Amino acid sequence: MAFITYLLSFIAFVLLSIPTLHLLANATNNHVFTFLARSIASVFALIVCATYGAIASTVLRIAGYGGLGQWTTARAYKFTMWYLMGVTFEIRDPKGYLGRTRPAVFVGNHQT
């Protein structure tokens, strides 16, 4: 029972610290607070989604859908990052390569 209390306290601390740091960043115009908020959010999302992915992959493998483990984990990370940090992805394909070629690998080279 004590473990669950500590875990819930940690989750509450993380979820409250992210908007607090963003508010401090906006109030002081200091980008260090923005960096801290995004770092905390991304590490928290990684831990939560990795845990979810391990459990979901095991359950899906037992159920006979082992190939969906990576997909469900990636979707969970995508939506978690979108919710916590507002990160979105836009794919531009002016030459229509994605309609003709599968599979595709997307690589983000820069933070910008």
BAMIPA-375758 format. One record per residue: residue number from 1; residue in one letter; z, x, y negated of N, C-alpha, C in turn. Coordinates in steps of 0.05 Angstrom, whole numbers, plus 5000, padded with zeros to 4 digits. Layout:
<rs>
{vexza=NUM; nuse=a; nw=Z; nu=X; nv=Y; caw=Z; cau=X; cav=Y; cw=Z; cu=X; cv=Y}
...
</rs>
This chain:
<rs>
{vexza=1; nuse=m; nw=5000; nu=5016; nv=5024; caw=5000; cau=5000; cav=5000; cw=5000; cu=5017; cv=4975}
{vexza=2; nuse=a; nw=5014; nu=5040; nv=4976; caw=5015; cau=5057; cav=4952; cw=4987; cu=5069; cv=4947}
{vexza=3; nuse=f; nw=4972; nu=5075; nv=4968; caw=4945; cau=5086; cav=4964; cw=4928; cu=5067; cv=4949}
{vexza=4; nuse=i; nw=4929; nu=5041; nv=4956; caw=4913; cau=5021; cav=4943; cw=4921; cu=5019; cv=4914}
{vexza=5; nuse=t; nw=4946; nu=5021; nv=4908; caw=4956; cau=5019; cav=4880; cw=4945; cu=5042; cv=4864}
{vexza=6; nuse=y; nw=4946; nu=5067; nv=4876; caw=4935; cau=5090; cav=4862; cw=4905; cu=5088; cv=4858}
{vexza=7; nuse=l; nw=4891; nu=5078; nv=4878; caw=4862; cau=5075; cav=4877; cw=4854; cu=5055; cv=4855}
{vexza=8; nuse=l; nw=4868; nu=5032; nv=4855; caw=4862; cau=5012; cav=4834; cw=4869; cu=5022; cv=4806}
{vexza=9; nuse=s; nw=4890; nu=5037; nv=4804; caw=4897; cau=5049; cav=4778; cw=4876; cu=5069; cv=4768}
{vexza=10; nuse=f; nw=4866; nu=5085; nv=4787; caw=4845; cau=5104; cav=4780; cw=4819; cu=5090; cv=4772}
{vexza=11; nuse=i; nw=4812; nu=5069; nv=4786; caw=4788; cau=5054; cav=4779; cw=4791; cu=5041; cv=4752}
{vexza=12; nuse=a; nw=4815; nu=5029; nv=4746; caw=4819; cau=5017; cav=4720; cw=4818; cu=5038; cv=4698}
{vexza=13; nuse=f; nw=4830; nu=5061; nv=4703; caw=4829; cau=5083; cav=4683; cw=4800; cu=5091; cv=4677}
{vexza=14; nuse=v; nw=4784; nu=5095; nv=4698; caw=4757; cau=5103; cav=4693; cw=4741; cu=5082; cv=4678}
{vexza=15; nuse=l; nw=4744; nu=5057; nv=4687; caw=4728; cau=5035; cav=4674; cw=4738; cu=5030; cv=4646}
{vexza=16; nuse=l; nw=4762; nu=5036; nv=4639; caw=4771; cau=5033; cav=4611; cw=4765; cu=5058; cv=4594}
{vexza=17; nuse=s; nw=4764; nu=5081; nv=4606; caw=4759; cau=5105; cav=4591; cw=4730; cu=5107; cv=4582}
{vexza=18; nuse=i; nw=4712; nu=5097; nv=4597; caw=4683; cau=5099; cav=4590; cw=4678; cu=5085; cv=4563}
{vexza=19; nuse=p; nw=4684; nu=5059; nv=4560; caw=4679; cau=5046; cav=4534; cw=4696; cu=5058; cv=4512}
{vexza=20; nuse=t; nw=4720; nu=5067; nv=4518; caw=4737; cau=5079; cav=4498; cw=4725; cu=5104; cv=4487}
{vexza=21; nuse=l; nw=4714; nu=5121; nv=4504; caw=4701; cau=5145; cav=4495; cw=4676; cu=5139; cv=4479}
{vexza=22; nuse=h; nw=4661; nu=5119; nv=4487; caw=4637; cau=5111; cav=4472; cw=4645; cu=5101; cv=4444}
{vexza=23; nuse=l; nw=4667; nu=5086; nv=4442; caw=4676; cau=5077; cav=4416; cw=4685; cu=5100; cv=4399}
{vexza=24; nuse=l; nw=4699; nu=5120; nv=4410; caw=4706; cau=5144; cav=4395; cw=4682; cu=5159; cv=4386}
{vexza=25; nuse=a; nw=4662; nu=5161; nv=4403; caw=4637; cau=5175; cav=4395; cw=4624; cu=5161; cv=4372}
{vexza=26; nuse=n; nw=4623; nu=5134; nv=4372; caw=4610; cau=5120; cav=4350; cw=4627; cu=5122; cv=4325}
{vexza=27; nuse=a; nw=4654; nu=5121; nv=4327; caw=4671; cau=5122; cav=4304; cw=4671; cu=5150; cv=4291}
{vexza=28; nuse=t; nw=4671; nu=5171; nv=4307; caw=4673; cau=5198; cav=4296; cw=4646; cu=5213; cv=4294}
{vexza=29; nuse=n; nw=4625; nu=5201; nv=4305; caw=4599; cau=5213; cav=4305; cw=4600; cu=5241; cv=4319}
{vexza=30; nuse=n; nw=4616; nu=5242; nv=4340; caw=4620; cau=5266; cav=4356; cw=4607; cu=5262; cv=4383}
{vexza=31; nuse=h; nw=4587; nu=5278; nv=4390; caw=4573; cau=5274; cav=4414; cw=4588; cu=5284; cv=4439}
{vexza=32; nuse=v; nw=4610; nu=5298; nv=4435; caw=4626; cau=5308; cav=4457; cw=4638; cu=5283; cv=4472}
{vexza=33; nuse=f; nw=4646; nu=5263; nv=4457; caw=4657; cau=5239; cav=4470; cw=4636; cu=5224; cv=4486}
{vexza=34; nuse=t; nw=4612; nu=5224; nv=4476; caw=4590; cau=5211; cav=4491; cw=4584; cu=5226; cv=4517}
{vexza=35; nuse=f; nw=4584; nu=5253; nv=4515; caw=4580; cau=5269; cav=4539; cw=4602; cu=5264; cv=4559}
{vexza=36; nuse=l; nw=4627; nu=5263; nv=4550; caw=4649; cau=5258; cav=4569; cw=4647; cu=5231; cv=4582}
{vexza=37; nuse=a; nw=4640; nu=5211; nv=4566; caw=4638; cau=5184; cav=4577; cw=4616; cu=5183; cv=4598}
{vexza=38; nuse=r; nw=4593; nu=5195; nv=4592; caw=4571; cau=5195; cav=4612; cw=4578; cu=5211; cv=4636}
{vexza=39; nuse=s; nw=4591; nu=5233; nv=4633; caw=4599; cau=5250; cav=4656; cw=4618; cu=5235; cv=4674}
{vexza=40; nuse=i; nw=4638; nu=5223; nv=4662; caw=4658; cau=5207; cav=4678; cw=4644; cu=5185; cv=4692}
{vexza=41; nuse=a; nw=4626; nu=5171; nv=4678; caw=4612; cau=5148; cav=4691; cw=4594; cu=5157; cv=4713}
{vexza=42; nuse=s; nw=4580; nu=5179; nv=4710; caw=4562; cau=5188; cav=4731; cw=4576; cu=5198; cv=4756}
{vexza=43; nuse=v; nw=4598; nu=5212; nv=4752; caw=4614; cau=5222; cav=4775; cw=4626; cu=5198; cv=4789}
{vexza=44; nuse=f; nw=4637; nu=5179; nv=4774; caw=4649; cau=5155; cav=4786; cw=4628; cu=5139; cv=4802}
{vexza=45; nuse=a; nw=4604; nu=5136; nv=4790; caw=4583; cau=5121; cav=4804; cw=4574; cu=5136; cv=4829}
{vexza=46; nuse=l; nw=4573; nu=5162; nv=4828; caw=4565; cau=5178; cav=4851; cw=4586; cu=5175; cv=4874}
{vexza=47; nuse=i; nw=4611; nu=5176; nv=4867; caw=4632; cau=5173; cav=4888; cw=4631; cu=5145; cv=4900}
{vexza=48; nuse=v; nw=4629; nu=5125; nv=4883; caw=4629; cau=5097; cav=4893; cw=4604; cu=5092; cv=4910}
{vexza=49; nuse=c; nw=4581; nu=5101; nv=4901; caw=4556; cau=5095; cav=4915; cw=4554; cu=5112; cv=4941}
{vexza=50; nuse=a; nw=4565; nu=5136; nv=4941; caw=4564; cau=5152; cav=4965; cw=4582; cu=5139; cv=4986}
{vexza=51; nuse=t; nw=4605; nu=5129; nv=4978; caw=4623; cau=5115; cav=4997; cw=4609; cu=5090; cv=5008}
{vexza=52; nuse=y; nw=4598; nu=5075; nv=4989; caw=4583; cau=5051; cav=4998; cw=4560; cu=5058; cv=5016}
{vexza=53; nuse=g; nw=4545; nu=5079; nv=5010; caw=4523; cau=5087; cav=5026; cw=4530; cu=5095; cv=5054}
{vexza=54; nuse=a; nw=4553; nu=5109; nv=5057; caw=4562; cau=5117; cav=5084; cw=4569; cu=5092; cv=5100}
{vexza=55; nuse=i; nw=4583; nu=5074; nv=5088; caw=4591; cau=5049; cav=5102; cw=4566; cu=5032; cv=5108}
{vexza=56; nuse=a; nw=4549; nu=5028; nv=5088; caw=4525; cau=5011; cav=5092; cw=4506; cu=5023; cv=5113}
{vexza=57; nuse=s; nw=4503; nu=5050; nv=5112; caw=4485; cau=5062; cav=5131; cw=4495; cu=5059; cv=5160}
{vexza=58; nuse=t; nw=4521; nu=5062; nv=5163; caw=4533; cau=5058; cav=5190; cw=4529; cu=5030; cv=5200}
{vexza=59; nuse=v; nw=4535; nu=5011; nv=5183; caw=4533; cau=4983; cav=5191; cw=4503; cu=4976; cv=5196}
{vexza=60; nuse=l; nw=4485; nu=4985; nv=5179; caw=4457; cau=4979; cav=5183; cw=4446; cu=4993; cv=5209}
{vexza=61; nuse=r; nw=4456; nu=5017; nv=5214; caw=4447; cau=5030; cav=5239; cw=4456; cu=5015; cv=5264}
{vexza=62; nuse=i; nw=4481; nu=5005; nv=5263; caw=4491; cau=4990; cav=5286; cw=4475; cu=4963; cv=5289}
{vexza=63; nuse=a; nw=4468; nu=4951; nv=5266; caw=4453; cau=4926; cav=5266; cw=4423; cu=4929; cv=5273}
{vexza=64; nuse=g; nw=4414; nu=4954; nv=5275; caw=4386; cau=4959; cav=5281; cw=4368; cu=4963; cv=5258}
{vexza=65; nuse=y; nw=4379; nu=4965; nv=5234; caw=4363; cau=4969; cav=5210; cw=4370; cu=4996; cv=5197}
{vexza=66; nuse=g; nw=4370; nu=5017; nv=5213; caw=4377; cau=5044; cav=5203; cw=4360; cu=5055; cv=5181}
{vexza=67; nuse=g; nw=4335; nu=5046; nv=5179; caw=4317; cau=5056; cav=5158; cw=4324; cu=5045; cv=5130}
{vexza=68; nuse=l; nw=4341; nu=5025; nv=5129; caw=4347; cau=5014; cav=5102; cw=4372; cu=5027; cv=5089}
{vexza=69; nuse=g; nw=4385; nu=5045; nv=5103; caw=4409; cau=5058; cav=5092; cw=4404; cu=5072; cv=5066}
{vexza=70; nuse=q; nw=4384; nu=5089; nv=5065; caw=4378; cau=5104; cav=5040; cw=4369; cu=5085; cv=5018}
{vexza=71; nuse=w; nw=4353; nu=5065; nv=5025; caw=4344; cau=5046; cav=5005; cw=4367; cu=5031; cv=4992}
{vexza=72; nuse=t; nw=4386; nu=5021; nv=5008; caw=4408; cau=5006; cav=4997; cw=4426; cu=5024; cv=4980}
{vexza=73; nuse=t; nw=4430; nu=5049; nv=4989; caw=4446; cau=5067; cav=4973; cw=4433; cu=5074; cv=4946}
{vexza=74; nuse=a; nw=4407; nu=5078; nv=4947; caw=4393; cau=5084; cav=4922; cw=4393; cu=5060; cv=4903}
{vexza=75; nuse=r; nw=4390; nu=5036; nv=4913; caw=4391; cau=5013; cav=4896; cw=4419; cu=5009; cv=4884}
{vexza=76; nuse=a; nw=4440; nu=5014; nv=4900; caw=4467; cau=5012; cav=4890; cw=4472; cu=5032; cv=4868}
{vexza=77; nuse=y; nw=4462; nu=5057; nv=4871; caw=4465; cau=5077; cav=4850; cw=4450; cu=5069; cv=4825}
{vexza=78; nuse=k; nw=4426; nu=5059; nv=4829; caw=4410; cau=5050; cav=4806; cw=4424; cu=5029; cv=4790}
{vexza=79; nuse=f; nw=4434; nu=5008; nv=4803; caw=4447; cau=4986; cav=4789; cw=4474; cu=4995; cv=4777}
{vexza=80; nuse=t; nw=4488; nu=5012; nv=4791; caw=4513; cau=5022; cav=4781; cw=4509; cu=5038; cv=4755}
{vexza=81; nuse=m; nw=4489; nu=5056; nv=4755; caw=4484; cau=5072; cav=4732; cw=4473; cu=5054; cv=4709}
{vexza=82; nuse=w; nw=4458; nu=5034; nv=4715; caw=4448; cau=5016; cav=4695; cw=4471; cu=5001; cv=4682}
{vexza=83; nuse=y; nw=4490; nu=4992; nv=4698; caw=4513; cau=4977; cav=4688; cw=4532; cu=4995; cv=4672}
{vexza=84; nuse=l; nw=4538; nu=5019; nv=4682; caw=4558; cau=5036; cav=4669; cw=4547; cu=5051; cv=4645}
{vexza=85; nuse=m; nw=4521; nu=5059; nv=4646; caw=4511; cau=5077; cav=4626; cw=4486; cu=5066; cv=4612}
{vexza=86; nuse=g; nw=4474; nu=5045; nv=4621; caw=4450; cau=5035; cav=4609; cw=4425; cu=5051; cv=4615}
{vexza=87; nuse=v; nw=4426; nu=5066; nv=4637; caw=4403; cau=5082; cav=4645; cw=4382; cu=5064; cv=4658}
{vexza=88; nuse=t; nw=4358; nu=5066; nv=4648; caw=4336; cau=5050; cav=4659; cw=4313; cu=5069; cv=4665}
{vexza=89; nuse=f; nw=4295; nu=5060; nv=4682; caw=4272; cau=5075; cav=4690; cw=4247; cu=5059; cv=4683}
{vexza=90; nuse=e; nw=4228; nu=5073; nv=4671; caw=4202; cau=5061; cav=4665; cw=4180; cu=5078; cv=4677}
{vexza=91; nuse=i; nw=4164; nu=5067; nv=4693; caw=4143; cau=5082; cav=4706; cw=4116; cu=5075; cv=4693}
{vexza=92; nuse=r; nw=4103; nu=5095; nv=4682; caw=4077; cau=5091; cav=4669; cw=4056; cu=5103; cv=4687}
{vexza=93; nuse=d; nw=4036; nu=5088; nv=4694; caw=4015; cau=5097; cav=4711; cw=3988; cu=5089; cv=4700}
{vexza=94; nuse=p; nw=3980; nu=5103; nv=4678; caw=3955; cau=5095; cav=4664; cw=3930; cu=5098; cv=4682}
{vexza=95; nuse=k; nw=3931; nu=5117; nv=4701; caw=3907; cau=5121; cav=4717; cw=3908; cu=5106; cv=4744}
{vexza=96; nuse=g; nw=3929; nu=5091; nv=4749; caw=3931; cau=5074; cav=4772; cw=3935; cu=5089; cv=4799}
{vexza=97; nuse=y; nw=3947; nu=5112; nv=4798; caw=3951; cau=5127; cav=4823; cw=3970; cu=5112; cv=4843}
{vexza=98; nuse=l; nw=3990; nu=5098; nv=4833; caw=4009; cau=5085; cav=4850; cw=3997; cu=5062; cv=4866}
{vexza=99; nuse=g; nw=3976; nu=5051; nv=4856; caw=3963; cau=5029; cav=4870; cw=3946; cu=5039; cv=4893}
{vexza=100; nuse=r; nw=3939; nu=5065; nv=4893; caw=3921; cau=5076; cav=4913; cw=3936; cu=5095; cv=4933}
{vexza=101; nuse=t; nw=3958; nu=5107; nv=4924; caw=3970; cau=5128; cav=4940; cw=3999; cu=5121; cv=4947}
{vexza=102; nuse=r; nw=4006; nu=5122; nv=4972; caw=4034; cau=5118; cav=4981; cw=4041; cu=5138; cv=5002}
{vexza=103; nuse=p; nw=4064; nu=5147; nv=5005; caw=4087; cau=5143; cav=4988; cw=4086; cu=5161; cv=4963}
{vexza=104; nuse=a; nw=4104; nu=5156; nv=4944; caw=4104; cau=5172; cav=4920; cw=4132; cu=5183; cv=4916}
{vexza=105; nuse=v; nw=4134; nu=5207; nv=4903; caw=4159; cau=5219; cav=4897; cw=4161; cu=5221; cv=4867}
{vexza=106; nuse=f; nw=4183; nu=5212; nv=4855; caw=4187; cau=5213; cav=4827; cw=4207; cu=5234; cv=4820}
{vexza=107; nuse=v; nw=4201; nu=5252; nv=4802; caw=4219; cau=5274; cav=4794; cw=4223; cu=5273; cv=4765}
{vexza=108; nuse=g; nw=4249; nu=5272; nv=4756; caw=4255; cau=5274; cav=4728; cw=4262; cu=5302; cv=4721}
{vexza=109; nuse=n; nw=4245; nu=5315; nv=4705; caw=4249; cau=5343; cav=4699; cw=4269; cu=5348; cv=4676}
{vexza=110; nuse=h; nw=4272; nu=5329; nv=4658; caw=4288; cau=5333; cav=4635; cw=4307; cu=5310; cv=4630}
{vexza=111; nuse=q; nw=4329; nu=5315; nv=4617; caw=4348; cau=5294; cav=4610; cw=4336; cu=5275; cv=4589}
{vexza=112; nuse=t; nw=4317; nu=5284; nv=4573; caw=4306; cau=5267; cav=4553; cw=4287; cu=5247; cv=4566}
</rs>
